[in-house]
Amino acid sequence: MKSLSSPIIYLFLLFILLPVFVRPFPVSAGGRPEANISDIIITTSETNLLFFCTVKNSFTPEMIKGIRNGIPITFTFLIELDKVINDWPDTTLTELTIHHTLTYDTLKQEYHVQLSERNNHLVTTNSLDKAKAIMAELSGIKIIPRDKLIPDAPYALHVKAKLAKKKLPFNIHYLIPFISLWDFETDWRTIEFRY
């Protein structure tokens, strides 16, 4: 009798505990994949160190509904470049804060994305998918001039993205219950490299 009950208990524990501990990707409390930074590339131009990345899983259905109802959203990207020094605190060479703001013109049915890294250049599109892609992507960000880097020295680039919390006028945010579901903030991603 013991031999029959033991396998049943193990199978029961396996089916109960396996879904709790095994997840193919990070999942938020709401059950959707968490926002994360991916597709990271660090390269150089003739004059600058350049950075590329994409934020995945950053939009929720509630955010899309809010955007279409005229509520703007802003993604904030935080970037920091450090020179790594063994047995000593790293030296921060530069810190950047980049904002991407998405608004929707309900009369023209157009999405507008304002990019702070391009002197607040405004990109207009009729496609929500294209607007979401522009919002979530950093492309060719100039981090630091190459002449400020030491050849073969170790460096660490840290990047994080978050949804900037904007106060709506006249305390309207108290009347819109789903706005609290918009919050996201990625973990810091660190890329170590030698120049």
C-alpha positions in Angstrom: 0.0 0.0 0.0 2.9 2.4 0.8 4.4 1.8 -2.6 1.2 2.9 -4.4 0.6 6.0 -2.3 4.2 7.3 -2.6 4.1 7.7 -6.4 0.7 9.4 -6.2 2.0 11.9 -3.7 5.1 12.6 -5.9 2.9 13.1 -9.0 0.6 15.3 -7.0 3.5 17.5 -5.8 5.0 17.5 -9.3 1.8 18.9 -10.9 1.2 21.4 -8.1 4.8 22.7 -7.7 6.0 22.5 -11.3 3.9 25.4 -12.6 4.9 27.6 -9.7 8.7 27.1 -10.1 9.0 26.7 -13.9 8.2 29.7 -16.1 9.5 30.2 -19.6 9.8 34.0 -19.1 9.2 36.5 -16.3 5.5 37.0 -15.6 3.9 39.9 -13.8 1.4 39.6 -11.1 -1.3 40.1 -13.7 -0.1 37.0 -15.6 1.4 38.8 -18.6 5.1 38.8 -19.5 7.1 41.4 -17.7 8.7 44.2 -19.6 12.4 43.6 -20.3 15.2 45.0 -22.3 16.6 42.9 -25.2 18.3 43.1 -28.6 21.2 45.1 -27.0 24.0 46.3 -29.3 27.0 48.4 -28.4 29.1 49.6 -31.4 31.0 52.6 -32.6 30.8 55.2 -35.4 33.8 57.2 -36.5 33.3 59.6 -33.6 31.0 58.0 -30.9 30.1 54.9 -28.9 26.6 54.0 -30.0 23.8 52.0 -28.3 20.8 50.1 -29.5 18.1 48.2 -27.6 14.4 47.3 -27.5 11.9 47.0 -24.6 9.7 43.9 -25.0 6.3 43.4 -23.4 5.9 47.1 -22.5 2.3 47.7 -23.6 -0.8 46.4 -21.9 -4.4 46.4 -23.4 -5.3 49.0 -20.7 -2.5 51.3 -21.9 -3.7 51.0 -25.5 -7.2 51.9 -24.4 -6.0 54.9 -22.5 -3.9 56.1 -25.4 -6.9 55.9 -27.8 -8.8 57.9 -25.2 -6.3 60.7 -25.3 -4.0 59.9 -22.4 -0.3 60.4 -23.3 2.3 57.9 -22.1 6.1 58.4 -21.7 8.8 55.8 -21.5 11.9 56.9 -19.7 15.2 55.2 -20.6 18.1 55.5 -18.1 21.6 54.8 -19.4 24.9 55.0 -17.5 28.4 54.2 -18.7 31.0 53.3 -16.1 34.7 52.7 -16.4 35.4 49.5 -14.5 38.3 49.7 -12.0 39.4 46.6 -10.2 39.3 46.7 -6.4 38.0 50.3 -6.6 34.5 51.9 -7.2 33.7 52.3 -10.9 33.9 55.8 -12.4 30.7 57.0 -14.0 31.6 58.6 -17.4 28.2 59.6 -18.5 24.5 59.4 -17.6 21.7 59.8 -20.1 17.9 60.1 -19.6 15.8 59.7 -22.8 12.1 60.2 -23.1 9.7 58.8 -25.7 6.2 60.2 -25.5 3.2 58.7 -27.3 0.0 60.6 -27.9 -3.1 60.0 -30.1 -4.9 62.5 -32.2 -8.5 61.3 -32.2 -9.7 63.6 -34.9 -6.9 62.7 -37.4 -6.6 59.1 -36.1 -2.8 59.5 -35.9 -0.2 58.5 -33.4 2.5 60.9 -32.5 5.8 59.8 -30.9 8.1 62.5 -29.5 11.8 61.5 -29.2 13.9 63.5 -26.8 17.2 62.0 -28.2 16.4 63.7 -31.5 15.7 67.2 -30.1 12.0 66.2 -29.5 11.5 65.2 -33.1 7.9 64.2 -33.7 7.2 61.0 -35.7 3.6 60.6 -37.0 2.0 57.4 -38.1 -1.5 55.8 -38.6 -0.2 52.4 -37.4 -0.4 51.6 -33.7 2.2 48.8 -34.2 4.6 51.2 -35.7 4.1 53.7 -32.9 4.6 51.0 -30.3 7.9 49.9 -32.0 9.2 53.5 -32.1 8.3 54.0 -28.5 10.1 50.8 -27.4 13.3 51.2 -29.4 16.5 53.1 -28.9 18.5 53.3 -32.1 22.0 54.7 -32.5 22.1 56.6 -29.2 25.4 58.5 -28.9 26.7 57.5 -25.5 30.2 59.2 -25.4 32.8 60.4 -27.9 35.3 57.7 -28.7 38.3 60.0 -27.8 37.1 59.8 -24.2 37.5 56.0 -24.1 40.8 54.2 -23.4 41.6 51.4 -25.8 41.3 47.9 -24.2 39.9 49.3 -20.9 36.9 47.6 -19.3 33.6 49.4 -19.3 30.1 48.6 -18.1 26.9 50.1 -19.7 23.8 50.0 -17.5 20.3 50.5 -19.0 16.8 50.5 -17.5 13.4 51.5 -18.9 10.2 52.6 -17.1 6.9 54.1 -17.7 7.0 57.7 -16.4 4.2 58.4 -14.1 2.4 61.6 -15.3 -0.2 63.4 -13.3 -3.3 64.0 -15.2 -5.0 67.4 -14.9 -7.6 68.1 -12.3 -6.8 64.8 -10.5 -8.5 62.8 -13.3 -6.1 59.9 -12.4 -8.4 59.2 -9.4 -11.4 58.7 -11.8 -9.5 56.3 -14.1 -9.0 53.1 -12.1 -7.0 51.2 -14.8 -4.2 53.7 -14.9 -2.4 52.0 -12.0 -2.2 48.8 -14.2 0.1 50.7 -16.6 3.1 50.7 -14.3 6.2 49.0 -15.5 9.9 49.2 -14.8 12.5 46.9 -16.2 15.4 45.6 -14.2 18.8 47.2 -14.8 20.6 45.4 -17.6 24.4 45.6 -17.5 26.7 44.9 -20.5 30.4 44.7 -19.8 32.8 45.2 -22.7 36.2 46.4 -23.6 36.6 49.3 -26.0 
